[in-house]
Amino acid sequence: MVTFILAIVVLAFVFDFINGFHDSANSIATIVGTRVLSPAAAVVWAATFNFAAAFFGGTAVAKAVSSGFVDQAIVDPFVICAGLVGATVWNLITWYYGIPSSSSHALIGGYAGAAIAKAGFGGLLWGTKWMQTLSAIVLSPMMGMLFGFLLMYLVFTIFRRAVPSRIDKFFRRGQLLSSALLSFAHGQNDAQKTMGIIVGLLVATKAHFADQAGWLSFFYLENADSVPYWVEIGAYSAIALGTLFGGWRIVHTMGSRITRLRPVGGFCAETGGAIVILLASRLGIPVSTTHTITGSIVGTGATTRLSAIRWGLAGRIVWAWVITIPASAAVAALTLLALSPFSR
């Protein structure tokens, strides 16, 4: 069993890597779409600030994921494994088709689907965290849209008499800072979700490590009140490495197909999205960075004219958001059923 548990820890880091790979578009789509940085330079820039979040962020989101969604009494390695498989499969499907879906909701949906398959809906903790997360599906893109719109309007007001070429030059530099802030926010919120899953696993299986000596003693965790340092560094490293490899299909969708952006628009979209994500991280809410930055891009584009938004594409993206939790939950439930002969 110990070997199986360690394999699940590795699987969690693999999911985190794919999360970075899948969601790299969130951090770099606008800065690539505005041609401020080349794709190669952009992923290095984003990965650096993804990892930097390890030294400045908290663990409120990790604690919420580890104990706020599923009754810990029913959690075992098979539930965690099935949840990770469900989330990973959905991430790969949406990456292949270039759909910017939410890795966060895929993970929560997969975890919930596995719990329901084992213990029914009673296995879920219907409380504050579920309400916050489900509400954020609607509120995070709306808040991103609002902040993107307001920042763009503010910039237009302040710089209305400035020479366009100077505005462009100024915000090309400013977008380096806004992109760094968004990457920092993305790393802080998303890496913590994987940390929470690993913590939940180690607490559920602590009996298997209680008497272990040597390096295996690092895997013993009494409760979910703290996150081991090696889990934090591992999660941030995995998401940063995933970002380095990028998800170019989704970059194209978000960077140019939703609306055309100039550096000033990219700056406002990234800053607006980062503000919302950092606020959610502070409150311990596992918000979707994909939803938030997409909403912010739409809000920024709407300041020019509503027809600047490709609403047909935006509508297809929204449908992907709607089905992410049930789709990943279904895959996780089927995975748990396939694993059930081994859990006896």
Secondary structure as UniProt FT lines:
FT   HELIX           2..33
FT   TURN            34..35
FT   HELIX           39..52
FT   HELIX           53..55
FT   HELIX           60..67
FT   HELIX           72..74
FT   HELIX           77..96
FT   TURN            97..98
FT   HELIX           103..119
FT   HELIX           120..123
FT   HELIX           128..158
FT   TURN            159..161
FT   HELIX           164..204
FT   HELIX           206..208
FT   TURN            209..211
FT   HELIX           214..219
FT   TURN            224..225
FT   HELIX           229..245
FT   HELIX           248..252
FT   HELIX           253..257
FT   HELIX           263..283
FT   HELIX           289..302
FT   TURN            303..304
FT   HELIX           306..308
FT   HELIX           311..339
FT   HELIX           340..342
//
